[in-house]
C-alpha cells in the first residue's frame, strides 16, 4: 500500500467530514450527509480530477467501507419496535417498496430512460434512497455515473417532498400517528423521514422511523431477487452457475445480524449511537468515493427523463399510500 492509496482513503474521509458538518445547517439537513458527500465528490472530480495513484484507496472506500457502514447501521434497528407497530406498518412498508419500484421503473420504461438508471432510481424510491441504490448497483455492475445520476435524482425528489410534507402537514387531515406512517412509507432518505416526521411530533417521528426501517430490511429481499435475476441472465449468456458468484450482497445479512444483536438489549444505547454515527461516516466515505469517479457531464448525458420518471413514480406512490393511510385510519 503506497502513499497514494492512503491519500485516496484520506480524501474520502475529508469529504465525508465536510458533508457531515455542512448538513448540520438547517436547509442542508434535508439532504443528509450521504447524498451531500457524493455531490462534493462529483464537483471535486470535475474541477480537480482524481490522480490515478489515488484510485485504489478511493475504490476501497466506495466498496469495502460501504459494506462495513451498512452492517453497523443495523444498530439503529430494533426488531421489537417493528413487531410492536404491527401488521399495518409492515403492510405499508411492503406496499411502498413494491409500488415505489414498480411505478418509477414503469415510468422509466415509458420514457425510454436508460434501463440501469431507471431501476436504480426505482430502488432508491421504494426502499431507502442512496444506500439502496449503491447496494443494488453493485449487483447490477452499474457504471459509476449511472449510480451517481440515480442518487442525485433521489436527493432532489427527497428534498422536494420533505418540504411539501412539512408545509402542507396541517391540511393532510391525518392524525400524528397516521402522518408518521405516511412519511415513513413514502419519503426516500432516512434524513427526509426524520425532517418531515418531526413536524408531526414525537409519536409521528417514532412511527415514521419504524416504517422506514422496515423498508430498509426489505432491501435484503430486493437484493436477493436482483442477485437471482442477474445470475439467470449470466447463465443465459453462457456462464456456468457458481454459488460464489451469486450476486447477493451477503453483507446485508450482517446488517440483520447486527439488528438482532441490538434488539436483545445487551448493547448500551450510548455505544449503539456511537456505532450508528460511525456507520454514517463510513457510508459517507463510500459515497464520496463514488462521486470521485464521476464528473458533472454525466448529468447532461442522462438528460431530464430520469428525473421526470422519478417524479412521476413518486407521485403515484404518494397518492396510493395516502389513500391507504386514510382507509386504515
PyMOL commands that set and color helices and strands:
alter all, ss='L'
color gray80, all
select helices_A, chain A and resi 3-22+28-30+33-47+52-76+79-110+115-140+144-171+176-186+190-200+202-217+219-236+243-245+251-263+269-291+297-302+305-328
alter helices_A, ss='H'
color red, helices_A
deselect
rebuild
show_as cartoon
